[in-house]
Amino acid sequence: MLPLGIPGRKLNGQFRDAVNKPTVLVAGIILFTARSGIHSPDTVRLIKSGTIRTVQPIQTWGDLCDEFPVFDSRNQQEVHNVEKRFEYLAQLAAVFVLVAGCFLVLRPFLAAMLLALVACVSTWPLYLRLLRSMKGRQNLAAFTMTLSLALLVILPLALVAYNLADNVTAFYSMIRQAIEVGPPGPPTWLKEIPVVGNSADAYWHLIATNRQELVTLQNRLLEPTKNFLLAGGILLGRGVMVMSLAAFVSFFFYRDGVALVRFLNVAMDRVVGTHVQNVLGIVRNTIRSVMYGLLGTALAQGIVATIGFAIAGVPAVLLLGVLTAILSLIPVGPPLIWGGAAIWLFYQDSAGWGVFMLLWGFFLISGVDNVVKPMLISYGSKLPFILILFGVMGGVLAFGFVGVFIGPTLLAVGYSLMQEWAASDGMT
């Protein structure tokens, strides 16, 4: 409530100065009461004597300000500040709407774009070397890198997805036929297995002689296994499609990479200031170390597994080797392959080769994962195992098969940036 009984607007400095002057204040009160029709006895006497004259009642605060400029509360600076705040909020809302719209448009391609970005950052030194050898022809160098990625990564995965779909159907048909005929008797070596040999032999005899028990086992294990393998094949097929799109996007990332890096430097400089080079260096090194660790481990495990399968005489050696390399991206993946191969060897009455496969898989195939992966990943950053595990699983849930590359990379970059931020503040 203002001193004159006028509510609503905050007094500015001029008004406060005027209020401190009794003469001006009294004159203002007299004029206000006169123009408002509020006639006290003193005011009426002044009006009758002609000291002041009666005019139309004041209707607004602006009328009083027009009569007494010293009371003008429409502070231009305040108005300017309000306008600037409104303009800033309007710009912020426009940017938010624009970003949200762009995200909705690019959302179907987000996984492919992230994968292409990860692939380009990981192979950027190789691209620069190739660009120099091709005398700066960017289109040719970018096409060569894209074609190489397609041949080395996408084509093998496409063949595996195709063969997996065919083999799952054939495997299921073979098992159904074996169940209809009835399983053979248990192998002689089964009873000799310590601890569980007698129980396994007795259960084998039960399902071999009891048709109902065999059907129950089929419904409990065979159908879920078939559905799991088919779902894996579908997931792998979708991954191949996303990788194909990522290869297409990577061509433009390679070709325009220098301009993109320059733009990224300017944009990041406005966000993080003088630490832009340090942040970009952390991101670059983390992406490369994670990708080198994942792909290097997959390649090493695939090669070691292929050699072991060939020595033991397991069929479909190349297919199983590629499957081992792919599943090595999942922490518990390779034992599913070499463990299944060992079971098959035992079933074929090749107990010695089965034991060999178990030892080869446990000490060599899985040993590669325990030695090579930490060594490659720690080359650029030290990441906890649980971070890689959550990154792989969460990445698959969020982005599908390609999430095995995107998930760990995103978590690793975030973890490294948090470490750097904590170290810069003296927290570590």
Secondary structure, 3 states (H helix, E strand, C coil): CCCCCCCCCCCCHHHHHHHCCHHHHHHHHHHHHHHHCCCCHHHHHHHHCCCCCCCCCCCCHHHHHHHCHHHCCCCHHHHHHHHHHHHHHHHHHHHHHHHHHHHHHHHHHHHHHHHHHHHHHHHHHHHHHHHHHCCCCHHHHHHHHHHHHHHHHHHHHHHHHHHHHHHHHHHHHHHHHHHHHCCCCCCHHHHHCCCCHHHHHHHHHHHHHCHHHHHHHHHHHHHHHHHHHHHHHHHHHHHHHHHHHHHHHHHHHHHCHHHHHHHHHHHHHHHHHHHHHHHHHHHHHHHHHHHHHHHHHHHHHHHHHHHHHHHHCCCCHHHHHHHHHHHCCCCCCHHHHHHHHHHHHHHCCCHHHHHHHHHHHHHHHHHHHHHHHHHHHCCCCCCCHHHHHHHHHHHHHHHHHHHHHHHHHHHHHHHHHHHHHHHHCCCC
